[in-house]
Amino acid sequence: MTKEYDRELNTNLETDLNDVCEECKKEDKSVTQNLFLTGFKICESCRTSKTVFPF
Ligand SMILES: [Zn+2]
């Protein structure tokens, strides 16, 4: 039961962090997308203003 709880807690934490932009701390669906695409945890508008894409 303890293990089960631990796992659930971890999952919740990750889900919590997943969609929050590190720049503006806003929650946005695009954060997860950009994390996959760019490796940065940022939302679409921050990505555009930062232009982190090297290409
Ligand atoms: Zn942002």
N, CA, C, O and the ligand as a Tripos MOL2 file, in Angstrom:
@<TRIPOS>MOLECULE
protein
  221   219    56     0     0
PROTEIN
NO_CHARGES

@<TRIPOS>ATOM
      1 N           0.8370   -1.2030    0.0000 N.3       1 MET1
      2 CA          0.0000    0.0000    0.0000 C.3       1 MET1
      3 C           0.8790    1.2630    0.0000 C.2       1 MET1
      4 O           0.5670    2.2670   -0.6400 O.2       1 MET1
      5 N           1.9900    1.1660    0.7470 N.am      2 THR2
      6 CA          2.8870    2.3270    0.7860 C.3       2 THR2
      7 C           3.4790    2.5890   -0.5930 C.2       2 THR2
      8 O           3.5810    3.7290   -1.0450 O.2       2 THR2
      9 N           3.8680    1.4920   -1.2480 N.am      3 LYS3
     10 CA          4.4600    1.6280   -2.5740 C.3       3 LYS3
     11 C           3.4530    2.2380   -3.5460 C.2       3 LYS3
     12 O           3.7650    3.1360   -4.3280 O.2       3 LYS3
     13 N           2.2630    1.7230   -3.4630 N.am      4 GLU4
     14 CA          1.2070    2.2070   -4.3410 C.3       4 GLU4
     15 C           1.0130    3.7160   -4.1630 C.2       4 GLU4
     16 O           0.8680    4.4630   -5.1300 O.2       4 GLU4
     17 N           1.0140    4.1270   -2.9230 N.am      5 TYR5
     18 CA          0.8290    5.5470   -2.6170 C.3       5 TYR5
     19 C           1.9770    6.3800   -3.1630 C.2       5 TYR5
     20 O           1.7780    7.4600   -3.7200 O.2       5 TYR5
     21 N           3.1860    5.8540   -2.9890 N.am      6 ASP6
     22 CA          4.3750    6.5450   -3.4930 C.3       6 ASP6
     23 C           4.2810    6.7700   -4.9990 C.2       6 ASP6
     24 O           4.5530    7.8550   -5.5110 O.2       6 ASP6
     25 N           3.8940    5.7250   -5.6690 N.am      7 ARG7
     26 CA          3.8290    5.8150   -7.1170 C.3       7 ARG7
     27 C           2.7900    6.8430   -7.5400 C.2       7 ARG7
     28 O           3.0060    7.6240   -8.4680 O.2       7 ARG7
     29 N           1.6920    6.8280   -6.8640 N.am      8 GLU8
     30 CA          0.6210    7.7650   -7.2080 C.3       8 GLU8
     31 C           1.0820    9.2010   -6.9670 C.2       8 GLU8
     32 O           0.7900   10.1050   -7.7490 O.2       8 GLU8
     33 N           1.8000    9.3830   -5.8780 N.am      9 LEU9
     34 CA          2.2940   10.7040   -5.5390 C.3       9 LEU9
     35 C           3.2480   11.1980   -6.6170 C.2       9 LEU9
     36 O           3.1710   12.3460   -7.0550 O.2       9 LEU9
     37 N           4.1500   10.3120   -7.0370 N.am     10 ASN10
     38 CA          5.1030   10.6720   -8.0880 C.3      10 ASN10
     39 C           4.3930   11.0470   -9.3780 C.2      10 ASN10
     40 O           4.7230   12.0390  -10.0280 O.2      10 ASN10
     41 N           3.4110   10.2300   -9.7290 N.am     11 THR11
     42 CA          2.6790   10.4960  -10.9550 C.3      11 THR11
     43 C           1.9920   11.8450  -10.8870 C.2      11 THR11
     44 O           1.9860   12.6090  -11.8520 O.2      11 THR11
     45 N           1.4140   12.1240   -9.7300 N.am     12 ASN12
     46 CA          0.7350   13.3970   -9.5690 C.3      12 ASN12
     47 C           1.7100   14.5630   -9.6820 C.2      12 ASN12
     48 O           1.4130   15.5830  -10.3040 O.2      12 ASN12
     49 N           2.8610   14.3960   -9.0770 N.am     13 LEU13
     50 CA          3.8670   15.4460   -9.1300 C.3      13 LEU13
     51 C           4.2810   15.7090  -10.5670 C.2      13 LEU13
     52 O           4.3660   16.8550  -11.0090 O.2      13 LEU13
     53 N           4.5340   14.6330  -11.2810 N.am     14 GLU14
     54 CA          4.9770   14.7930  -12.6630 C.3      14 GLU14
     55 C           3.8990   15.4510  -13.5090 C.2      14 GLU14
     56 O           4.1720   16.3460  -14.3080 O.2      14 GLU14
     57 N           2.6870   14.9960  -13.3200 N.am     15 THR15
     58 CA          1.5970   15.5770  -14.0810 C.3      15 THR15
     59 C           1.4570   17.0560  -13.7460 C.2      15 THR15
     60 O           1.1630   17.8860  -14.6060 O.2      15 THR15
     61 N           1.6740   17.3560  -12.4880 N.am     16 ASP16
     62 CA          1.5930   18.7310  -12.0440 C.3      16 ASP16
     63 C           2.6020   19.6130  -12.7560 C.2      16 ASP16
     64 O           2.2890   20.7210  -13.1910 O.2      16 ASP16
     65 N           3.8070   19.1030  -12.8640 N.am     17 LEU17
     66 CA          4.8850   19.9080  -13.4250 C.3      17 LEU17
     67 C           4.8310   19.9530  -14.9410 C.2      17 LEU17
     68 O           5.3170   20.8900  -15.5740 O.2      17 LEU17
     69 N           4.2290   18.9230  -15.5030 N.am     18 ASN18
     70 CA          4.3440   18.7230  -16.9380 C.3      18 ASN18
     71 C           3.8650   19.8880  -17.7900 C.2      18 ASN18
     72 O           4.4830   20.2170  -18.8020 O.2      18 ASN18
     73 N           2.7890   20.4990  -17.3920 N.am     19 ASP19
     74 CA          2.2050   21.5090  -18.2670 C.3      19 ASP19
     75 C           2.4860   22.9320  -17.8120 C.2      19 ASP19
     76 O           1.8630   23.8790  -18.2900 O.2      19 ASP19
     77 N           3.4270   23.0770  -16.8880 N.am     20 VAL20
     78 CA          3.7090   24.4170  -16.3860 C.3      20 VAL20
     79 C           4.9800   24.9770  -17.0310 C.2      20 VAL20
     80 O           6.0570   24.3850  -16.9520 O.2      20 VAL20
     81 N           4.8210   26.1030  -17.6510 N.am     21 CYS21
     82 CA          5.9440   26.7440  -18.3290 C.3      21 CYS21
     83 C           6.9640   27.2420  -17.3100 C.2      21 CYS21
     84 O           6.6030   27.8460  -16.3000 O.2      21 CYS21
     85 N           8.2320   26.9840  -17.5840 N.am     22 GLU22
     86 CA          9.2680   27.4040  -16.6420 C.3      22 GLU22
     87 C           9.5360   28.8960  -16.7510 C.2      22 GLU22
     88 O          10.1000   29.4960  -15.8350 O.2      22 GLU22
     89 N           9.1490   29.4780  -17.8250 N.am     23 GLU23
     90 CA          9.3850   30.9100  -18.0110 C.3      23 GLU23
     91 C           8.3250   31.7520  -17.3180 C.2      23 GLU23
     92 O           8.6350   32.5990  -16.4800 O.2      23 GLU23
     93 N           7.0810   31.5100  -17.6760 N.am     24 CYS24
     94 CA          6.0040   32.3610  -17.1590 C.3      24 CYS24
     95 C           5.1710   31.6600  -16.1020 C.2      24 CYS24
     96 O           4.2450   32.2440  -15.5390 O.2      24 CYS24
     97 N           5.5120   30.3780  -15.8290 N.am     25 LYS25
     98 CA          4.8070   29.6070  -14.7930 C.3      25 LYS25
     99 C           3.3370   29.4200  -15.0950 C.2      25 LYS25
    100 O           2.5350   29.1350  -14.2060 O.2      25 LYS25
    101 N           3.0010   29.5800  -16.3360 N.am     26 LYS26
    102 CA          1.6120   29.3690  -16.7210 C.3      26 LYS26
    103 C           1.4300   27.9330  -17.1650 C.2      26 LYS26
    104 O           2.3550   27.2980  -17.6710 O.2      26 LYS26
    105 N           0.2250   27.4350  -16.9690 N.am     27 GLU27
    106 CA         -0.0690   26.0870  -17.4030 C.3      27 GLU27
    107 C          -0.5970   26.1220  -18.8230 C.2      27 GLU27
    108 O          -1.5430   26.8450  -19.1370 O.2      27 GLU27
    109 N           0.0260   25.3370  -19.6640 N.am     28 ASP28
    110 CA         -0.3950   25.3480  -21.0600 C.3      28 ASP28
    111 C          -0.1220   23.9830  -21.6760 C.2      28 ASP28
    112 O           0.8920   23.3480  -21.3870 O.2      28 ASP28
    113 N          -1.0300   23.5490  -22.5160 N.am     29 LYS29
    114 CA         -0.8660   22.2490  -23.1620 C.3      29 LYS29
    115 C           0.4020   22.1910  -23.9960 C.2      29 LYS29
    116 O           1.0310   21.1380  -24.1030 O.2      29 LYS29
    117 N           0.7750   23.3030  -24.5800 N.am     30 SER30
    118 CA          1.9170   23.3170  -25.5020 C.3      30 SER30
    119 C           3.2360   23.0930  -24.7660 C.2      30 SER30
    120 O           4.2500   22.7960  -25.3970 O.2      30 SER30
    121 N           3.2360   23.2330  -23.4430 N.am     31 VAL31
    122 CA          4.4670   23.0450  -22.6790 C.3      31 VAL31
    123 C           4.9990   21.6220  -22.8570 C.2      31 VAL31
    124 O           6.1910   21.4170  -23.0880 O.2      31 VAL31
    125 N           4.1180   20.6680  -22.7500 N.am     32 THR32
    126 CA          4.5250   19.2800  -22.9190 C.3      32 THR32
    127 C           5.0350   19.0450  -24.3300 C.2      32 THR32
    128 O           6.0440   18.3690  -24.5280 O.2      32 THR32
    129 N           4.3490   19.5930  -25.2920 N.am     33 GLN33
    130 CA          4.7700   19.4710  -26.6920 C.3      33 GLN33
    131 C           6.1570   20.0530  -26.8820 C.2      33 GLN33
    132 O           7.0250   19.4280  -27.4930 O.2      33 GLN33
    133 N           6.3600   21.2340  -26.3640 N.am     34 ASN34
    134 CA          7.6460   21.9040  -26.5330 C.3      34 ASN34
    135 C           8.7490   21.1920  -25.7730 C.2      34 ASN34
    136 O           9.9090   21.2170  -26.1850 O.2      34 ASN34
    137 N           8.3970   20.5640  -24.6750 N.am     35 LEU35
    138 CA          9.3870   19.7930  -23.9330 C.3      35 LEU35
    139 C           9.9010   18.6530  -24.7970 C.2      35 LEU35
    140 O          11.0970   18.3620  -24.8060 O.2      35 LEU35
    141 N           9.0090   18.0200  -25.5110 N.am     36 PHE36
    142 CA          9.4080   16.9480  -26.4130 C.3      36 PHE36
    143 C          10.2020   17.4950  -27.5890 C.2      36 PHE36
    144 O          11.2120   16.9160  -27.9910 O.2      36 PHE36
    145 N           9.7470   18.5950  -28.1270 N.am     37 LEU37
    146 CA         10.3300   19.1370  -29.3520 C.3      37 LEU37
    147 C          11.6630   19.8220  -29.1020 C.2      37 LEU37
    148 O          12.6130   19.6400  -29.8630 O.2      37 LEU37
    149 N          11.7350   20.6050  -28.0420 N.am     38 THR38
    150 CA         12.9090   21.4550  -27.8480 C.3      38 THR38
    151 C          13.7280   21.0700  -26.6260 C.2      38 THR38
    152 O          14.8840   21.4740  -26.5020 O.2      38 THR38
    153 N          13.1300   20.2810  -25.7080 N.am     39 GLY39
    154 CA         13.8290   19.9520  -24.4820 C.3      39 GLY39
    155 C          13.6820   21.0460  -23.4430 C.2      39 GLY39
    156 O          14.2300   20.9540  -22.3440 O.2      39 GLY39
    157 N          12.9410   22.0790  -23.7990 N.am     40 PHE40
    158 CA         12.6890   23.1500  -22.8450 C.3      40 PHE40
    159 C          11.2460   23.1060  -22.3930 C.2      40 PHE40
    160 O          10.3330   22.8290  -23.1700 O.2      40 PHE40
    161 N          11.0660   23.3860  -21.1210 N.am     41 LYS41
    162 CA          9.7100   23.3450  -20.5870 C.3      41 LYS41
    163 C           9.1080   24.7310  -20.6800 C.2      41 LYS41
    164 O           9.0090   25.4490  -19.6850 O.2      41 LYS41
    165 N           8.7180   25.0900  -21.8590 N.am     42 ILE42
    166 CA          8.1610   26.4270  -22.0450 C.3      42 ILE42
    167 C           6.9100   26.3530  -22.8950 C.2      42 ILE42
    168 O           6.7180   25.4120  -23.6650 O.2      42 ILE42
    169 N           6.0730   27.3400  -22.7460 N.am     43 CYS43
    170 CA          4.8350   27.3820  -23.4940 C.3      43 CYS43
    171 C           5.0950   27.9710  -24.8860 C.2      43 CYS43
    172 O           6.1920   28.4260  -25.2080 O.2      43 CYS43
    173 N           4.0530   27.9390  -25.6720 N.am     44 GLU44
    174 CA          4.2100   28.3530  -27.0620 C.3      44 GLU44
    175 C           4.6400   29.8140  -27.1790 C.2      44 GLU44
    176 O           5.5080   30.1480  -27.9860 O.2      44 GLU44
    177 N           4.0410   30.6670  -26.3840 N.am     45 SER45
    178 CA          4.3500   32.0950  -26.5110 C.3      45 SER45
    179 C           5.7690   32.3880  -26.0310 C.2      45 SER45
    180 O           6.4500   33.2350  -26.6110 O.2      45 SER45
    181 N           6.2230   31.7080  -24.9900 N.am     46 CYS46
    182 CA          7.5930   31.9020  -24.5180 C.3      46 CYS46
    183 C           8.5740   31.3680  -25.5460 C.2      46 CYS46
    184 O           9.6270   31.9650  -25.7750 O.2      46 CYS46
    185 N           8.2390   30.2670  -26.1540 N.am     47 ARG47
    186 CA          9.1080   29.6840  -27.1670 C.3      47 ARG47
    187 C           9.2620   30.6550  -28.3290 C.2      47 ARG47
    188 O          10.3610   30.8540  -28.8470 O.2      47 ARG47
    189 N           8.1700   31.2450  -28.7240 N.am     48 THR48
    190 CA          8.2090   32.1730  -29.8430 C.3      48 THR48
    191 C           9.0230   33.4100  -29.5010 C.2      48 THR48
    192 O           9.8060   33.8870  -30.3230 O.2      48 THR48
    193 N           8.8470   33.9270  -28.3080 N.am     49 SER49
    194 CA          9.5660   35.1390  -27.9330 C.3      49 SER49
    195 C          11.0350   34.8540  -27.6920 C.2      49 SER49
    196 O          11.8810   35.7300  -27.8700 O.2      49 SER49
    197 N          11.3410   33.6310  -27.2890 N.am     50 LYS50
    198 CA         12.7370   33.2790  -27.0210 C.3      50 LYS50
    199 C          13.4430   32.8100  -28.2870 C.2      50 LYS50
    200 O          14.6510   32.9850  -28.4480 O.2      50 LYS50
    201 N          12.6660   32.2160  -29.1730 N.am     51 THR51
    202 CA         13.2180   31.6060  -30.3810 C.3      51 THR51
    203 C          14.3710   30.6660  -30.0570 C.2      51 THR51
    204 O          15.5030   30.8600  -30.5000 O.2      51 THR51
    205 N          14.0520   29.6460  -29.2740 N.am     52 VAL52
    206 CA         15.0810   28.7010  -28.8650 C.3      52 VAL52
    207 C          15.4290   27.7140  -29.9620 C.2      52 VAL52
    208 O          16.4220   26.9910  -29.8760 O.2      52 VAL52
    209 N          14.6130   27.6930  -30.9790 N.am     53 PHE53
    210 CA         14.8990   26.7740  -32.0730 C.3      53 PHE53
    211 C          16.1570   27.1940  -32.8280 C.2      53 PHE53
    212 O          16.2410   28.3300  -33.2950 O.2      53 PHE53
    213 N          17.1130   26.3180  -32.9510 N.am     54 PRO54
    214 CA         18.3440   26.6670  -33.6560 C.3      54 PRO54
    215 C          18.1680   26.6380  -35.1660 C.2      54 PRO54
    216 O          19.0070   27.1580  -35.9020 O.2      54 PRO54
    217 N          17.0910   26.0390  -35.6260 N.am     55 PHE55
    218 CA         16.9040   26.0040  -37.0720 C.3      55 PHE55
    219 C          15.6550   26.7920  -37.4870 C.2      55 PHE55
    220 O          15.3410   26.8700  -38.6750 O.2      55 PHE55
    221 ZN          5.5160   30.6050  -20.9070 Zn       56 ZN56
@<TRIPOS>BOND
     1     1     2 1
     2     2     3 1
     3     3     4 2
     4     3     5 am
     5     5     6 1
     6     6     7 1
     7     7     8 2
     8     7     9 am
     9     9    10 1
    10    10    11 1
    11    11    12 2
    12    11    13 am
    13    13    14 1
    14    14    15 1
    15    15    16 2
    16    15    17 am
    17    17    18 1
    18    18    19 1
    19    19    20 2
    20    19    21 am
    21    21    22 1
    22    22    23 1
    23    23    24 2
    24    23    25 am
    25    25    26 1
    26    26    27 1
    27    27    28 2
    28    27    29 am
    29    29    30 1
    30    30    31 1
    31    31    32 2
    32    31    33 am
    33    33    34 1
    34    34    35 1
    35    35    36 2
    36    35    37 am
    37    37    38 1
    38    38    39 1
    39    39    40 2
    40    39    41 am
    41    41    42 1
    42    42    43 1
    43    43    44 2
    44    43    45 am
    45    45    46 1
    46    46    47 1
    47    47    48 2
    48    47    49 am
    49    49    50 1
    50    50    51 1
    51    51    52 2
    52    51    53 am
    53    53    54 1
    54    54    55 1
    55    55    56 2
    56    55    57 am
    57    57    58 1
    58    58    59 1
    59    59    60 2
    60    59    61 am
    61    61    62 1
    62    62    63 1
    63    63    64 2
    64    63    65 am
    65    65    66 1
    66    66    67 1
    67    67    68 2
    68    67    69 am
    69    69    70 1
    70    70    71 1
    71    71    72 2
    72    71    73 am
    73    73    74 1
    74    74    75 1
    75    75    76 2
    76    75    77 am
    77    77    78 1
    78    78    79 1
    79    79    80 2
    80    79    81 am
    81    81    82 1
    82    82    83 1
    83    83    84 2
    84    83    85 am
    85    85    86 1
    86    86    87 1
    87    87    88 2
    88    87    89 am
    89    89    90 1
    90    90    91 1
    91    91    92 2
    92    91    93 am
    93    93    94 1
    94    94    95 1
    95    95    96 2
    96    95    97 am
    97    97    98 1
    98    98    99 1
    99    99   100 2
   100    99   101 am
   101   101   102 1
   102   102   103 1
   103   103   104 2
   104   103   105 am
   105   105   106 1
   106   106   107 1
   107   107   108 2
   108   107   109 am
   109   109   110 1
   110   110   111 1
   111   111   112 2
   112   111   113 am
   113   113   114 1
   114   114   115 1
   115   115   116 2
   116   115   117 am
   117   117   118 1
   118   118   119 1
   119   119   120 2
   120   119   121 am
   121   121   122 1
   122   122   123 1
   123   123   124 2
   124   123   125 am
   125   125   126 1
   126   126   127 1
   127   127   128 2
   128   127   129 am
   129   129   130 1
   130   130   131 1
   131   131   132 2
   132   131   133 am
   133   133   134 1
   134   134   135 1
   135   135   136 2
   136   135   137 am
   137   137   138 1
   138   138   139 1
   139   139   140 2
   140   139   141 am
   141   141   142 1
   142   142   143 1
   143   143   144 2
   144   143   145 am
   145   145   146 1
   146   146   147 1
   147   147   148 2
   148   147   149 am
   149   149   150 1
   150   150   151 1
   151   151   152 2
   152   151   153 am
   153   153   154 1
   154   154   155 1
   155   155   156 2
   156   155   157 am
   157   157   158 1
   158   158   159 1
   159   159   160 2
   160   159   161 am
   161   161   162 1
   162   162   163 1
   163   163   164 2
   164   163   165 am
   165   165   166 1
   166   166   167 1
   167   167   168 2
   168   167   169 am
   169   169   170 1
   170   170   171 1
   171   171   172 2
   172   171   173 am
   173   173   174 1
   174   174   175 1
   175   175   176 2
   176   175   177 am
   177   177   178 1
   178   178   179 1
   179   179   180 2
   180   179   181 am
   181   181   182 1
   182   182   183 1
   183   183   184 2
   184   183   185 am
   185   185   186 1
   186   186   187 1
   187   187   188 2
   188   187   189 am
   189   189   190 1
   190   190   191 1
   191   191   192 2
   192   191   193 am
   193   193   194 1
   194   194   195 1
   195   195   196 2
   196   195   197 am
   197   197   198 1
   198   198   199 1
   199   199   200 2
   200   199   201 am
   201   201   202 1
   202   202   203 1
   203   203   204 2
   204   203   205 am
   205   205   206 1
   206   206   207 1
   207   207   208 2
   208   207   209 am
   209   209   210 1
   210   210   211 1
   211   211   212 2
   212   211   213 am
   213   213   214 1
   214   214   215 1
   215   215   216 2
   216   215   217 am
   217   217   218 1
   218   218   219 1
   219   219   220 2
@<TRIPOS>SUBSTRUCTURE
     1 MET1         2 RESIDUE 1 A MET
     2 THR2         6 RESIDUE 1 A THR
     3 LYS3        10 RESIDUE 1 A LYS
     4 GLU4        14 RESIDUE 1 A GLU
     5 TYR5        18 RESIDUE 1 A TYR
     6 ASP6        22 RESIDUE 1 A ASP
     7 ARG7        26 RESIDUE 1 A ARG
     8 GLU8        30 RESIDUE 1 A GLU
     9 LEU9        34 RESIDUE 1 A LEU
    10 ASN10       38 RESIDUE 1 A ASN
    11 THR11       42 RESIDUE 1 A THR
    12 ASN12       46 RESIDUE 1 A ASN
    13 LEU13       50 RESIDUE 1 A LEU
    14 GLU14       54 RESIDUE 1 A GLU
    15 THR15       58 RESIDUE 1 A THR
    16 ASP16       62 RESIDUE 1 A ASP
    17 LEU17       66 RESIDUE 1 A LEU
    18 ASN18       70 RESIDUE 1 A ASN
    19 ASP19       74 RESIDUE 1 A ASP
    20 VAL20       78 RESIDUE 1 A VAL
    21 CYS21       82 RESIDUE 1 A CYS
    22 GLU22       86 RESIDUE 1 A GLU
    23 GLU23       90 RESIDUE 1 A GLU
    24 CYS24       94 RESIDUE 1 A CYS
    25 LYS25       98 RESIDUE 1 A LYS
    26 LYS26      102 RESIDUE 1 A LYS
    27 GLU27      106 RESIDUE 1 A GLU
    28 ASP28      110 RESIDUE 1 A ASP
    29 LYS29      114 RESIDUE 1 A LYS
    30 SER30      118 RESIDUE 1 A SER
    31 VAL31      122 RESIDUE 1 A VAL
    32 THR32      126 RESIDUE 1 A THR
    33 GLN33      130 RESIDUE 1 A GLN
    34 ASN34      134 RESIDUE 1 A ASN
    35 LEU35      138 RESIDUE 1 A LEU
    36 PHE36      142 RESIDUE 1 A PHE
    37 LEU37      146 RESIDUE 1 A LEU
    38 THR38      150 RESIDUE 1 A THR
    39 GLY39      154 RESIDUE 1 A GLY
    40 PHE40      158 RESIDUE 1 A PHE
    41 LYS41      162 RESIDUE 1 A LYS
    42 ILE42      166 RESIDUE 1 A ILE
    43 CYS43      170 RESIDUE 1 A CYS
    44 GLU44      174 RESIDUE 1 A GLU
    45 SER45      178 RESIDUE 1 A SER
    46 CYS46      182 RESIDUE 1 A CYS
    47 ARG47      186 RESIDUE 1 A ARG
    48 THR48      190 RESIDUE 1 A THR
    49 SER49      194 RESIDUE 1 A SER
    50 LYS50      198 RESIDUE 1 A LYS
    51 THR51      202 RESIDUE 1 A THR
    52 VAL52      206 RESIDUE 1 A VAL
    53 PHE53      210 RESIDUE 1 A PHE
    54 PRO54      214 RESIDUE 1 A PRO
    55 PHE55      218 RESIDUE 1 A PHE
    56 ZN56       221 GROUP 0 **** ****
